[in-house]
């Protein structure tokens, strides 16, 4: 049993390193003019992979007895990450004059750039409901259908909706409309939460998840595109890009952890009647995001 704790620890460290490196690369290979398009295609590819990979992994595991199937799956995952890492060295990198770590200048930057501080707060607002939503939707779906297979099929359907929405974003989104997109997403999230306040039933849970997966890519892409603009406006410019990504990952994960912690502390008091209003309140928090954005900073 102790090995599972070590597995979780190393997995968390690996994911932290991966996402910092990944979002740094995203900034290097995209620009304000094509970032919505790039992020949209990125979510389409990742969503498709998340849709197909569990099916493939389950099939491989089912072919073998014991741990052999798991070893093959993790070995395949390692080889894919190794291939992606090797390919990443062929990408054109941003040239910087120095390689110092400038996190020590963060207090000064936050003091001079208050809008950047608000942008960082936005990541906490995004992360907090994500922590709660890691638990509640699967619990609601399973409590209604009481069938793990149905949960899997529904999640696949919801993910397909996100992929389709990501495609539309890649085709039509414009960085000048960032605030509008965040308001649309916030309204969509709030509407999705209202379904669950009427009753916890098949129709309300399915509508909630469908609406959620329609607007989640829009919010994620719009806010990521807005935040990446800051990497070109800060006093240190691109030389502060790694630090900016570290801040993003740290703050959003603090929000997720706090959401999970609060859910765990009060899970005993949550029932079918209160769950809908809790989710509605969490969804209402998303309306803070477009308010935090400085309109003067949203330019192509």
C-alpha positions as CSV (number, residue, x, y, z in Angstrom):
1,X,0.0,0.0,0.0
2,X,2.9,2.4,0.7
3,X,4.0,2.2,-2.9
4,X,0.8,4.0,-4.0
5,X,1.9,7.0,-2.0
6,X,5.3,7.0,-3.7
7,X,3.5,6.6,-7.1
8,X,1.3,9.6,-6.4
9,X,4.2,11.7,-5.3
10,X,6.4,11.0,-8.3
11,X,3.4,11.4,-10.6
12,X,2.6,14.8,-9.1
13,X,6.2,16.0,-9.5
14,X,6.3,14.7,-13.1
15,X,3.1,16.4,-14.0
16,X,4.3,19.7,-12.5
17,X,7.5,19.6,-14.6
18,X,5.5,18.6,-17.7
19,X,2.9,21.4,-17.5
20,X,5.5,24.1,-16.8
21,X,7.5,23.0,-19.8
22,X,4.5,22.5,-22.0
23,X,2.9,25.9,-21.4
24,X,6.3,27.6,-21.9
25,X,6.5,25.9,-25.3
26,X,3.0,27.0,-26.1
27,X,4.1,30.6,-25.7
28,X,7.1,30.1,-27.9
29,X,5.3,28.5,-30.8
30,X,2.3,30.8,-30.9
31,X,1.5,34.5,-31.1
32,X,-1.3,36.8,-30.2
33,X,-2.6,36.6,-33.7
34,X,-2.9,32.8,-33.8
35,X,-3.1,31.8,-30.2
36,X,-6.8,31.0,-30.0
37,X,-6.5,28.9,-33.1
38,X,-3.5,27.1,-31.7
39,X,-5.1,26.5,-28.3
40,X,-8.3,25.3,-30.0
41,X,-6.4,22.7,-32.1
42,X,-4.4,21.8,-29.0
43,X,-7.5,21.0,-27.0
44,X,-9.0,19.0,-29.9
45,X,-5.9,16.8,-30.1
46,X,-5.7,16.4,-26.3
47,X,-9.4,15.7,-26.0
48,X,-9.3,13.1,-28.8
49,X,-6.3,11.5,-27.0
50,X,-8.1,11.5,-23.7
51,X,-11.1,9.9,-25.5
52,X,-9.2,7.1,-27.2
53,X,-6.4,6.4,-24.7
54,X,-8.5,4.9,-21.9
55,X,-10.1,2.5,-24.4
56,X,-6.8,1.4,-25.8
57,X,-5.3,1.1,-22.3
58,X,-8.3,-1.0,-21.1
59,X,-8.0,-3.2,-24.1
60,X,-4.3,-3.9,-23.5
61,X,-4.8,-4.5,-19.8
62,X,-7.6,-7.0,-20.6
63,X,-5.3,-9.1,-22.8
64,X,-3.0,-10.0,-19.9
65,X,-3.3,-11.3,-16.4
66,X,-1.7,-9.8,-13.3
67,X,0.3,-6.6,-13.7
68,X,1.7,-7.3,-17.2
69,X,-1.0,-5.2,-18.9
70,X,-0.3,-2.3,-16.6
71,X,3.4,-2.5,-17.2
72,X,2.9,-2.4,-20.9
73,X,0.5,0.6,-20.7
74,X,3.0,2.6,-18.5
75,X,5.9,1.6,-20.7
76,X,4.0,2.8,-23.8
77,X,3.1,6.0,-22.0
78,X,6.8,6.5,-21.1
79,X,7.9,5.9,-24.7
80,X,5.3,8.5,-26.0
81,X,6.5,11.1,-23.5
82,X,10.1,10.4,-24.5
83,X,9.2,10.8,-28.2
84,X,7.4,14.1,-27.5
85,X,10.4,15.3,-25.5
86,X,12.8,14.5,-28.3
87,X,10.6,16.2,-30.8
88,X,10.3,19.3,-28.7
89,X,14.1,20.0,-29.2
90,X,13.4,20.6,-32.8
91,X,11.0,23.5,-32.1
92,X,12.3,27.0,-32.6
93,X,13.0,28.6,-29.2
94,X,12.8,32.2,-28.1
95,X,16.2,33.8,-27.7
96,X,16.8,35.5,-24.4
97,X,19.9,37.5,-23.3
98,X,20.2,36.0,-19.8
99,X,19.3,32.7,-18.2
100,X,18.8,33.9,-14.6
101,X,15.8,33.1,-12.6
102,X,13.9,36.3,-12.0
103,X,11.3,35.2,-9.4
104,X,12.9,37.5,-6.9
105,X,11.5,40.5,-8.8
106,X,7.9,39.3,-8.5
107,X,7.0,41.6,-5.6
108,X,8.2,44.6,-7.7
109,X,6.3,43.4,-10.7
110,X,3.1,42.9,-8.8
111,X,3.4,46.4,-7.3
112,X,4.0,48.1,-10.6
113,X,1.6,45.9,-12.7
114,X,-1.6,45.6,-10.7
115,X,-3.5,44.2,-13.7
116,X,-1.0,41.3,-13.8
117,X,-1.7,40.6,-10.2
118,X,-5.4,40.4,-11.1
119,X,-4.5,38.0,-13.9
120,X,-2.8,35.7,-11.4
121,X,-5.9,35.8,-9.1
122,X,-7.9,34.7,-12.1
123,X,-6.1,31.4,-12.1
124,X,-7.1,30.7,-8.5
125,X,-10.8,31.4,-9.5
126,X,-10.5,28.9,-12.3
127,X,-8.7,26.3,-10.2
128,X,-11.0,26.4,-7.2
129,X,-14.1,25.0,-8.9
130,X,-12.0,22.6,-10.8
131,X,-11.1,20.9,-7.5
132,X,-14.7,20.5,-6.6
133,X,-15.8,19.4,-10.0
134,X,-13.3,16.6,-9.9
135,X,-15.6,14.9,-7.5
136,X,-19.2,16.1,-7.7
137,X,-20.1,15.3,-11.4
138,X,-18.9,11.7,-11.4
139,X,-20.7,11.2,-8.0
140,X,-23.9,12.7,-9.3
141,X,-23.8,10.6,-12.5
142,X,-23.1,7.4,-10.7
143,X,-25.7,8.1,-8.0
144,X,-28.4,8.3,-10.7
145,X,-27.4,5.5,-13.1
146,X,-25.5,3.2,-10.6
147,X,-23.6,1.8,-13.6
148,X,-19.9,2.5,-14.1
149,X,-20.2,1.6,-17.8
150,X,-22.9,4.3,-18.3
151,X,-20.6,6.8,-16.5
152,X,-17.8,6.0,-19.0
153,X,-20.1,6.3,-22.0
154,X,-21.5,9.7,-20.8
155,X,-18.0,11.0,-20.1
156,X,-17.0,10.1,-23.6
157,X,-20.0,11.9,-25.0
158,X,-19.3,15.0,-22.9
159,X,-15.7,15.0,-24.0
160,X,-16.8,14.8,-27.6
161,X,-18.8,18.0,-27.1
162,X,-15.6,19.7,-25.7
163,X,-13.7,18.5,-28.8
164,X,-16.3,20.0,-31.1
165,X,-16.3,23.3,-29.2
166,X,-12.5,23.4,-29.4
167,X,-12.8,23.1,-33.2
168,X,-15.2,26.0,-33.4
169,X,-12.8,28.1,-31.2
170,X,-9.9,27.3,-33.5
171,X,-12.0,28.5,-36.5
172,X,-13.7,31.6,-35.3
173,X,-12.1,32.9,-32.0
174,X,-10.4,36.3,-32.0
175,X,-8.2,37.5,-29.2
176,X,-9.8,41.0,-29.3
177,X,-13.0,39.3,-28.0
178,X,-11.5,37.8,-24.9
179,X,-13.7,39.6,-22.4
180,X,-16.8,38.7,-24.4
181,X,-15.8,35.0,-24.4
182,X,-15.3,35.0,-20.7
183,X,-18.7,36.6,-20.1
184,X,-20.3,34.0,-22.4
185,X,-18.6,31.2,-20.6
186,X,-19.5,32.6,-17.1
187,X,-23.2,32.9,-18.1
188,X,-23.1,29.4,-19.6
189,X,-21.6,28.0,-16.4
190,X,-24.3,29.8,-14.3
191,X,-27.1,28.5,-16.4
192,X,-25.7,25.0,-16.2
193,X,-25.8,25.2,-12.4
194,X,-29.4,26.3,-12.3
195,X,-30.5,22.9,-13.8
196,X,-29.3,21.1,-10.7
197,X,-31.2,23.4,-8.3
198,X,-34.5,22.2,-9.7
199,X,-33.8,18.6,-9.0
200,X,-31.0,16.0,-9.2
201,X,-32.3,13.8,-12.0
202,X,-31.1,12.3,-15.3
203,X,-32.2,15.3,-17.4
204,X,-30.7,17.9,-15.1
205,X,-27.3,16.2,-14.6
206,X,-27.0,15.5,-18.4
207,X,-27.9,19.1,-19.3
208,X,-25.5,20.4,-16.6
209,X,-22.6,18.3,-18.0
210,X,-23.4,19.1,-21.6
211,X,-23.5,22.9,-20.9
212,X,-20.3,22.6,-18.9
213,X,-18.4,21.0,-21.7
214,X,-19.7,23.5,-24.2
215,X,-18.3,26.5,-22.3
216,X,-15.2,25.1,-20.5
217,X,-13.0,25.2,-23.6
218,X,-14.1,28.7,-24.4
219,X,-13.1,29.9,-20.9
220,X,-9.9,28.0,-20.8
221,X,-8.7,29.2,-24.2
222,X,-9.8,32.8,-23.7
223,X,-8.1,33.2,-20.3
224,X,-4.9,31.4,-21.4
225,X,-4.6,33.6,-24.5
226,X,-5.1,36.7,-22.3
227,X,-2.5,35.6,-19.8
228,X,0.1,34.8,-22.4
229,X,-0.2,38.4,-23.6
230,X,1.3,39.4,-20.3
231,X,4.5,37.5,-21.0
232,X,5.2,40.1,-23.7
233,X,4.2,43.2,-21.6
234,X,6.0,42.6,-18.3
235,X,9.2,44.6,-17.8
236,X,11.4,41.5,-18.3
237,X,9.3,40.3,-21.2
238,X,10.1,36.8,-22.5
239,X,12.8,36.4,-19.9
240,X,10.1,36.1,-17.3
241,X,8.1,33.6,-19.2
242,X,9.1,30.5,-17.2
243,X,8.5,32.3,-14.0
244,X,5.0,33.3,-15.3
245,X,4.2,29.7,-16.1
246,X,5.4,28.6,-12.7
247,X,3.1,31.2,-11.1
248,X,0.2,30.0,-13.2
249,X,0.6,26.4,-12.3
250,X,1.2,27.1,-8.6
251,X,-1.9,29.3,-8.2
252,X,-4.3,27.2,-10.2
253,X,-3.2,24.1,-8.3
254,X,-3.6,25.9,-5.0
255,X,-7.1,26.7,-6.0
256,X,-7.8,23.1,-7.0
257,X,-6.3,21.8,-3.7
258,X,-8.4,24.2,-1.7
259,X,-11.5,23.1,-3.6
260,X,-10.8,19.5,-2.9
261,X,-10.0,20.1,0.7
262,X,-13.3,22.1,1.3
263,X,-15.2,19.4,-0.5
264,X,-13.7,16.7,1.7
265,X,-14.3,18.6,4.9
266,X,-18.0,19.3,4.2
267,X,-18.8,16.2,2.1
268,X,-20.8,14.7,5.0
269,X,-23.2,17.6,5.1
270,X,-23.7,17.7,1.3
271,X,-26.9,15.9,0.1
272,X,-28.9,15.9,-3.1
273,X,-30.7,19.1,-2.2
274,X,-27.7,21.2,-1.2
275,X,-25.3,19.9,-4.0
276,X,-27.2,21.8,-6.7
277,X,-26.9,25.1,-4.8
278,X,-23.2,24.5,-4.0
279,X,-22.5,23.9,-7.7
280,X,-24.5,27.0,-8.6
281,X,-22.5,29.1,-6.2
282,X,-19.2,27.8,-7.5
283,X,-20.3,28.5,-11.1
284,X,-21.3,32.0,-10.1
285,X,-17.7,32.7,-9.1
286,X,-16.7,32.4,-12.7
287,X,-18.3,35.8,-13.4
288,X,-15.4,37.4,-11.5
289,X,-12.9,36.5,-14.3
290,X,-14.1,39.0,-17.0
291,X,-14.2,41.7,-14.3
292,X,-10.6,41.1,-13.4
293,X,-9.4,41.7,-16.9
294,X,-8.1,45.2,-17.9
295,X,-9.8,46.1,-21.2
296,X,-6.8,48.1,-22.3
297,X,-4.6,45.0,-22.1
298,X,-6.7,42.9,-24.5
299,X,-5.3,43.9,-27.9
300,X,-4.0,41.8,-30.7
